Amino acid sequence: MSFPDRQTVLDYLRDHPNATTKQEIARGLHVKGKERNTLRQILKELEEEGVLERTGKRAWAQADRPPPTGVVEFTHLDEDGELIGKSVGDNGLFGPDIRYAGPSGKPKAKAPAVGDRALCKISEHDGEWLARAITVFEKRLSDRIVGLYEQGPRGGKVVPSSRKEKREFVIQEADRKGAEDGDLVIAEPKPVGRRQYGPAFGVVTEIIGHITDPRSASLLAIHAHDIPTEFPEAALEQARTAVPADAPREDLTQIPLITIDPHDARDHDDAVWAEELDDGWRVIVAIADVAAYVTEGSALDKEALKRGNSTYFPDRVVPMLPFELSADECSLREGELRRCMAVEMIFDKSGTKRSHRFIRGMMKSAAKLAYEEAQAAIDGKPGGKAGEILDSVLKPLWGAYAALAKARDKRSPLDLDLPERRILFDSNGEIEGIITKERLEAHRLIEEMMIQANVAAAETLEAKKSPLVYRIHDVPTEAKISAFAEFLQTLDIKWHIGDRPQTHKFNKLLTDIRGGDYDQMVTQMVLRSQAQAIYSEENLGHFGLNLAKYAHFTSPIRRYADLIVHRALIRALKLGPDGLSDENAARLEEIAEHITTTERRSMAAEREATDRYLAIFLADRIGAEFDGRIMGVTASGLFVALAGSGADGFIPISSISDDYWVLDEAAMEIYARGSGKTYGLGQTVRVRLKEVTPLQGGLLLEMLSDPMPAPKGRAAARKKADAERAASPRGRGGPPRRGKPKFNKKTLPKQKRGRRK
């Protein structure tokens, strides 16, 4: 028998798991000369048989065990909320489940999330495989596709529902698993050899619905973003039989706290009340005491953390907590006794807060009002319950709000009052229409009282030196402010780059241009210059609200961050035995990063579902003309928001005209070389709907409006730039662009929407 033989190689790999490369194996077995060809052949045969898994160009691991150092893809959270993954090989994932056990190096290293790949040190402990991350790679798109199964004469295929996904899977008859034409499915790539030519083959793993289902838009978004919809039985059982923690409580049942919510709200997690004092106002904001029912480490708590927040689609809600709690035991229903966490705040007549204190109490809501109902009563059209409590409850609330509004105006939070649209459905789930939500004073009243309660929570926990999760909104970066100032310069508007960004300066600018030609254009650029709000255990303040300390306290039914803050208050103020534990206090950085990720996931899913519903609504209007506004300008084309529906459509630059169009990134315009005529951000245009793809939520538009004349002051500079470009030895001058535009992901802006505070 020649050396080395198959069994010798297997025995060596079993006894030396750290030897993963051919060079290390050869050195360990003292293989030399022609024996290396034998070793290479044995390793190849073991790989083909599935005994070894290739993890690199010249590296292998035993297929039933991961390498000591290798790439791990984290695929899901288990029922205990632990992050689980598998080793990554050339042919996909292999080996046993591996649990994430923290970073390998510095404690503040980035933690992986579901869908991430990370280079890890992998070890076995008590029969369990553990991974400690060395480097977390960028989040990768899953190999699976969520999309539409189409049956053709020669077989089937899955068309992806995401505009970012360019692959299609060919589905062979044995792999369609019962899928029929028009089914919405999840498909995974079919295992193949290392080299594959021709089409990508896939296997249907789940049928999630049908394209004709009116609810399909949300279903696709839910599955594409892995948003959990089913609660584990242990969590449901805990919700059904939840026994609240025994804690001393203050009786608030004689105070007529009321809830003011959207008319179709199913859960009511905040209630308000105010009374006038000789020198100011007393305000109480009461919040459902979710911490009393969702105890740390329980099945409910693990599932709530896993979800991070509720997700709100146009046609449904995927809640953070089961409805037995969110819409029942923890909902502040009218006339029913409920446990609450409340904050009593004293303001002077100018709206400046003088003091506050937190209360763990019992309350009974005196009324459940809709925003419109409360506003109508204040506006002189009282009716029903609102009429009964107009003088005793509503007028004092509006009086307190008038004082708070004075302080808010002095504080000058960023004033971006962006319109919100709502999709209306009939009883069958079909779209009835789209309306713009009216922004009432009642909305601002509740919003300002919630903001004050959130500030009080952050202040109290800081004063008690308690760990907490802040809601932070960082100052715009120098790069964004520089780009913003350069844009304003193209409009002959001055902006001092060297000054520290301040909200009152943005507000003055917005006031100065309101109602003018540049109104929408500048508003969009102000929005784009802002950072995104996130959760953090470190306080950077909240730039948008212009607040030094801010934490989320007022929505523990739908946000895990608020539940953490409630527990921190219970611990810091000794309000009961169910406060924040030392273990979770030490995990706040990890928790903050996770719930920021789940919030982003929900926002992306909500946006995708809305885009699909808007596309469905417009699908039978191909050929119709619309007024719109340019909301995005790229080298590939223009993004236009349609008036009325707010739906976003795209106009490829090659379809506008035979002119050669040039992108002026600073001015957010494209202009025609020669004439200098432009299309720019914020410009109102007339467009025709050419194509609708409801599956992806896409609209293709045709430009009908003529471009604007060349702007004064920029025409000469552009002519000079064009001449230099034409004379460039790199040949950048050339004929007008023809045919299908090339899409560059770096130049395609994310469509900005209202940011969550």
N, C-alpha and C positions, 0 to 999 in steps of 0.2 A: 504493500500500500504506500502511495506517495505521501510525502509530508509537504504542507500540512493537510490533514484530512478534515472532513466535515465536523466530526464530533469534537476534535481537538479545538477547532475554532469556536464551536458553541460552548464548550466547557470554559474556554478562556474568557469569552464575553460574559458568561454568567459570573465568573469569579472576579472580573475586572470591569465593572460597569462604566468606569470613567474612561476606558479606552473606546473611543467612538470613531476615530478616523482610521483609514487603511494603514497610514504610516505608524500610528500608535499600536495597532494590532500586530503589524509585521514586526515592529521592534520588540513587543512583548513576547512573541513566539519565536524570536530569533530567526525570522524568515529572511533568506538572502537569495540573490540571483534569480534563477528560473522558478524557484519556489514562490516568488511574488506573483507570477502568472497564475499559479494554482490557487493562491489565496484570493486573487481577484475574481477568479471563476467561481469559487465557493461563495464568496460574498454576493456575487450576482445571482447565483441560484437561490440562496437563502432569501434574497430580496424578492425574487420572482415568486417564490412560494409563500411569501407573506410572513416568514419567520423574522426577518429583519425589515426595518423601515428606514428608507433613506431620509436623512434630516439635513443634508447639505450635499455639495458637489462630491465630496469624498468622505462623507460621514454617515454612520448608521447607528441605529439603536434597536434593541430587541423590541419586536412589535407588541409584546405584552407588558413592556415596562418603558417608561420615559427615560431619556438621557439625563445625566446629572446636571448638565447645562444645556438649555435648548429653548426654542420658541414655544410658547403656550398661547393658544387662543381661548379666551374666556367666553364661554357659550351661554351660560345661564346662571341664575341664582337658584339654589336649592330651597327646600321648604323651610329651612332655618335662616334664609336670607344670605347664605354664604356664597361667594363667587366661585364658580366651578368652571374648569376648562379641560382641554386635552392638548397633548403634544402635537406639534405641527410637523408633518413630513412632506416629502415631495408629492405624495399621492393623496394628501388630505390629512385629516385628524386621525390619531391612532392612540392606542394604549388605554390605561385606566383613567378614571376621573381624577383630576388634580385640584385641590382646594387652595385658593389664594391665602397666604399666611402673612402678608405684609411685605414691605420693601426689604430688599437685601442690604441696601446701604443706608444712606441718610434717612432719618425718620420722616422728613417732609417731602420725600420723593413722591412724584405723581402716582396715584393709585389707579390701576386699570379698572375698566368697567366692562359690562357685557358688550361683546363685539370687538374688544381691543385684543391686540396681540402684544406680547411682552417677552423679552429675553429674560429667562428666569433660572435661578438655581433650584433644582428639584431634588427632593429627598423623601425618604420613606420613614414614617414614624407611627408605631403601633398599627401597622397594616394600612395606613392611610398615606397617600401621596400629597406632599405639600410643595407649593411654589412660592418662592420669594423673588419679587420682581427686581431685576437689575435696571432695565430700560423699558419703558412703555412706548410702543410705537403709536403712530397716529391711528385713530379709529378707522378701521377698514370696512368697506361695504361687505355685507354677508355674501357668501357664495350663492345663497338661495335667491329665488326670484318670487315676488308676489305679483300675480298678473292674471291675464285672461287666457283661458284655454280655447284655441281655435282648431276645429277639426277640418282638415282638408281632404281631398281625394287620395293623397299619398301619405296620410298620417296627420299627426297633430303638432301644434307648437304652442309655447307659452309666450305671450307678448307682455313685457314688463309694464307695471302700472306707474313706475317712477320715470320721470323725464331724464333723470341722471343715469339710469341704467340703460346701456346700449345693447346688451346681449339679449338674444332670444334662445330658448331651449327647444330643440326638436324632440318631440315625445314619441317614442315607438309604442306600438299597440300594447305590449306587455307592461309598459311603464305608466300608462295613463290612469290606472287605479280607479276606473269607473268615471273619470271626468268626461263630460259631454261638452259639445260646442256651446260657448257662452258662460261656462262655469268660471268662477274666480277661484284660483288655486294657489297653493304654495308648491314650488318645484325646486328641487336641488339638483346640482350637476351629477350626472351619472359617472360612477367611478370608471376611470379609463387608465390606460398606460401612461407612462411619463410623456410620451410624444403623441400628440393628437392633431390630425389634419382634418379639414372639412368642418361641418357644423358642430356646434356644441349640443350634446345630447343631455337630456334631463329626465328626472323621475318625479312624477306628481306625488307629493307626500300628504297633502290635505286639500280638501274642497271646502272653501269657506263661504260660498254663496253663489249667486248668479248675477250676471251683469244687469238683468232687468229688475232686480230687487231695488226699490227706491233707497234702501239703506246701504247700498253697496259702497258708496263713497266713503262712509265712515269705516266700514268693515275693512276696506283696503288699507286705510291709514292705520287702523289699529294693528293689523297683522304686519304691515311693513315696518312699523316701529316697535314691535314686540311689546305692546302695552297690555299688561295682564288684565283679563276681564273676569276670570273665574276665581272666586275666593276658595282657598283650601277649606275643607270641611271643619278642621279644627278652629279656624278663624270664624267661620259662620256660627259654630256652636258656641264659641265664646261671646259673640255678638248677641245671640239669642238669649243667653243665660247670664249676661254680664251683671256682676254685683259691684256697685261702686265702692271705692275705697272709703273707709270710715275716717272722716276728718271733721274737725270743728268748723261750723259754718255760721255766717252772719245772716240773719233773716232780712231779706230784701223784698219779701212778698207784698208789703204794703206800698212799695214804690211802683207807680204805673209805668214800668219800662215797656217799650213797644218795639216791634220789629218793622223795618221798612225795607222791602226787597222787591225784585222783579215780580210781576204778577204771577208768573208760572214757577216760582222758586219752590223746590221740594224740601230744602233744608234751610233752617234759620239759625245761624250760629252767632248773630250779634243783635243786641237790643240796646236802646238808648233812652235817656231821660235827662231833663234839665230843669232847674228852678232858678229864679232870679234871687240874688242876695242884695243886701243894701249897697254893696260896693263891687258887685260883679255877678258871676254865675257859678253854679255848682252843676257839674255834668257827671253822669254815671254811664259808662259803657260796660255792658255785661256780655260775656262770651261763654258759650257752652263749655262745660268742664269735661272735655274729652279725656284728659289725663286720668280722671277718676275711673274711667271704664277701660281705657287702653293702657295696660300696665307694661312696663319695660320688660322686654324679652319674651312676652307672650306671643301666641300665634297671630293675634290681631296686630300687635306692634311690629312684628317682622314683616307682615304683609303690607302694612302702611308704609314702612320705611322702603320696602322694595318698590312700591308704586311712587312714593315721594310726594305725590299730589294727585288731585282729581284732574281728569282731562275732559274738556268741554267741547263737544262737537255740535254742529248745527242742529242735529236731530236727537242727541242723547248725551248722557254723562257717563263716563267710566269713573266711578267714585274711588276715593282713597280708602274709605271705610264702607263696610256693608250697609245697606239701606236700613237694616234693623237698628243701627246706631245713628247714621247720618241723617235719616229722615224721620227718626222716631225718638229714641231715648235721649239723644244728644241734640235734638232740634228744639229750639225755644218756642214751642207751640203756644198759641193763645189759650189762656185759662188753665194751663197745666203746670204743675209743680216741676221745676227743673233745677239741677245743680249748675252752678256757674262760677266762673272766675271773673271778677269785676274790678274796674279801676274807677275810683272817685277822684275827680279833678276839680280844683278851684281856680277860676280865671278872674282877672280883674276886668273892668269894662272895656279895656283896650284889647282884650283877648290874650293877654300875657298870663301864662300859668304861674300861679303862686305856690301851689302844693298839689300833691297827689298821694293816694294810698291804694294798695291792692287788697281785695276782699275775696275770700272763698265763701260763697253764699248760696242761698236758696232763693229763687225768684219765681214769679208767675207773670208771664207776658199779659199785658192789659189789652193789646190789640195787635193784629197782623195786618199791616197796610202795604199796598203796592206804592211805588214811587209816584205814579200818576195820581193815585187817590189822595195821598198826603199833599201833593202839590196843588191839586184842585181845591182842597179845603183851604189852604193858605191863600190861594188866589181868589177866594170869595165864592167858591162853588162847593160847599161842604155837603157830603152825603154819607149815609150809613155810619159806620164806626168812626170814620174820620170826623164827621160832624159832631159826634158825641164827645170826642176828646179834643176838639179844636182849641178851646180856651185853656183847658187844664193841662194839656200835654204838648200839642203841636206848636202853639204860639210861644211858649217858653223855649222849646227846642230851636225855633227859628230866631228867637232873641239871642240865645247863646251862640248860635251860628254866626249871626251878624257881628258879634264881638270877635269870634275866632277868625272870621274873614278879614277883619282889620289887621290882625297879627299876621295872617297868611300873606296879605298883600304887601305888608312891610317886609316880610321874609323873602318874598318874590321867588317862589319856586318856578321852575321852568314851565312856561305856559304854552304847551302844545296840545290844544284841544282838538284832537283829530277825530273825524267822524267815524262812527262804528255802524256797520250794517248788520242786519239780522235777516236770516232766511226763514220764511214762514212755510209751514208744512200743513197739509190737510190730514184727515184722520187715517188715510191710507199711506201716509209717508211721502206723498207726491208734493213737489214744490208749488206753493200757491203764489209766492211773490217775494220780493226783497224790499225791505224798508230801511231807512236810516234812523238809527236810534236817536230819539230826542234827548238832549242833555239838559236835565232839569236842575233847578236849585236844590231839590230834594236829594239828587245824586251827590252834589257837592257837599251838602250838609253831612251825609253819612260818611263820605270819603274823608272829610276833614276831621270828624270825630274819631274815625278809625286811626288816622295818622297820629293824632294826639295820644291815643291809647298806646300805639306802637312805640312812640317816643318815650312815654312814661315807663314802659317795660324795659327798654334799653337803659334808661337812666337808673332805674332801680337796681338792675342786675350789675351795672358797672359800679354803682355806689357800694354794693355788697361784695364787690370783687368776685363775682360769680362768672363761671364760664358761660358763654351763650353764643348762639348763631346770629350774627348781624345780617341785615339786608343792606348791601352796600352798592353804591353806584359811583364809580370812579370818575374823576375829572377827565374831560376829553384829552386825548394825547396831543403832544406838540405836533405830530405829523398830521393829525386830523384837523387841528386848528389852522395849521399852515395851508392845507388844501382848501379849507373853508374860506380863509382870508383871500387866497388866490382867486377863488370863485367869485367872491364879492367884488374883487377888484375889476373883474370883467363887466360888472354891472355899475361900475363907478361908485361903489359903496365902500367906505373906509372901515377897516377893522384892524386894530392894533394887535399884531401877533405877539409882541413881547409881554402883554398884560396877562395875568392869570385869568383863565376863563371864569366868568361869574354869571349866574343865572339872570341877574337883573339886566346885564348887557344884552344877552340873547333876547330877553323879553322886550327891551326898548327897540331893538332891531325889528322884531316881529310886529310890534305896534306901529312902527314907522311905515312898514311896507304893506300893512293890512289893507286889503281892498284894491291894491294897485296891481300893475302888470306882473310884478315879481313875487306876489304873495305866496302862491303855492310852491314856486320854485325855491324860494329862500326857506320856507317852512320845511320842505323835504331835505334841504341841505343841512339845516340845523339838526334835524332828526338823525341824519346819517353821521353827523360829527360826534354823536353821543356814544359812550360806552354802553355795554349791556349790564343791567343790574344782576348781581349774583348773590349767593349766600357765602358767608365767610366767618370763621371764628376770630378773624382780625378785623378791627374797625377802620375803614377808610372813609366813613361818612357817606351820605347820600347826596350826590351833586344835584340831581334832578329836583329833589324836594328841598334842597338847600338846608339840610339838617346834619348836625354833627354826630348824632347818635340815632340809630333807627334799627328796630327789629320787628319781625312779624309776630304778632300776638293775637290778632283778631279773627283768624280763620282756621282753627285747629281741625275742623271737620274735613277740610279740603287741602291743607298744607301741613306736611310733617314738620317744617320749620317752626310753625306756631306751637305745635305740640311740645317740641324741645324747649321753647321759651316758657311755656306753662310749667313744665316740670322744673325748670331752673328757678322760676319764681316760688314754686311750692317749697323747694329745698332752701332757697336763700331766706325766705320769710317764715320758714317753719310752719307751713300751712297744712301739713299732713305727712303721712309716711310714704307717699308715692311720688317723691321728687326725683330729680335727675341723679342717677347713680354715678359713682366715681368712674366706673367702667365706661359709661357713655360720655361722661364729661371729657375723658381722655380721647374719645373717638370723634370729637366735634369737627375736626378738620376733614376727616374722611366722610362724615355724614354731610357736611356742607357741600363738599364736592359732588357727592352722589345726588343730592336733591337738586343741585343746580343742573346736573345732567338730565335728571328726569323732567325738570321743568322745560328745558330746551327740547327734549324729546316730545313732550306734550304740545308745545308751541308749533313744532314742525308738523306733527300729525294733524293738529287742528287746522293749520293753514292749508295742508294738502287736501283735507276733506272739504274745506270751504271752496277751494279752487275747483274741485270736481263737481260739487253741487252747482256752482255758478256755470260751469261748462254744460252740465245737463240742462240747466234752465235755458241756456241760449242755443242748444243744439238744433232746434227747429227754426232758427232765425238766420241761417246762413244766407248771405246776400243782403241782409239788412244793414242800414247805415246808422252810425252812432256818433254822438259827440264824445270826446274823450280828452284826457290830459296826459301829456308825456311825463312818465314817472321814472324813467330810466333811460340812459343814453350810453350805448356801448359801441365798440368798433363793428359789432355784428349786426346791430339794429336798434330799434326803439321799443321800449316797453310802454304801453299805453293803458291807463285805467279808464274803463268805460263809465260814462255818467250814468247814474241811476243804480246799476248793479254793483259798481266798483270792481268788476271782474278785470283781471289783468290779461292783456293780449300782447303779441309780439309782431313787429313789422321787420322782416329781414331787410338789411340795408340794400341788398341787391335788387329788391323789388320796388324801391321808391321811385327811381328814375334811371336814365342812362348816364347821369352825372357821376363823376368820381367823388365820392363822399369821404370827407376826412374828419376824424374825431378830434375835437378840441376838448381834452379831458378837463382842463382847468375851468373852462366855461360851461362844461357839461352840455356841449352842442356838437352836432355834426354839420359841416358846411360843404357846399358844392364848390369844388375847385373851379376857379374862373369867375363865376357869378358871385360867390361868397354867400349865397342865400343859405339860411339855416333852419334846422329844427332843434329846439332846445328843451331842457328840463322845465316843466311847468307850463309849457305852451299848450293851449287848447287847439284840438284838431278834429277834423271829421274823418271817420274811418269806415271801412266796410268789412263785415265779418266774412272771411273767406273759408275758414275750416275750423272745425271743433273736434277735439279728441277728448271725450268725457273720461276715458280710462285714465289718462294722464292729467286731466284738468287743464288742457292747453287750448289756447285760442290763437289762430293765425289771422292777422288783420292786413288790410290793404289801405295805404294812405290815400286820402282824397284831397286833403288840404294842400295848398301851395306853401312852399317854405317862406319864412319871413325874409325881408330884405336884409342885405349885409349890414350888420351893426356898425355904427360910426365908431371910429377909433380902433376897431379890430380888423377892418378890411385891409388896410395897408400892411399891417403886421402879418396877416395871413397870406397876402400875395407874396411878400418877401419869403416867408417860410415855404410856400409852394415852389417858388423859383429855386430856392436852395435845394429842396427835395428833388426837383426835376433834374438839377445839375449834379446831383450826388453821384459819385462813381459806383455806388452800390445799386444804382438804377431803381431808385424808389419811385420815380415818376412813372409812367406806364399807363396803360389803357384803363378805362373805368372797370370796376369790378363787375364780373358777370357770374351767373350761375349761383349755385348754393353757397351761402357764406360759411366760412369756417368758424366754428365756435371755439372760443378760447375760454376755459373755465375761469381763468384769472380775471378776464375782463367782464364776465357776466355778473352783475351785482345781485346780491340777494334782495328780493323785493322787501323793502322795509315796511313794517307795520307798526302800530302803536306798541310801545314797549311796556312790559309789565313792571309796575312799581314794587 
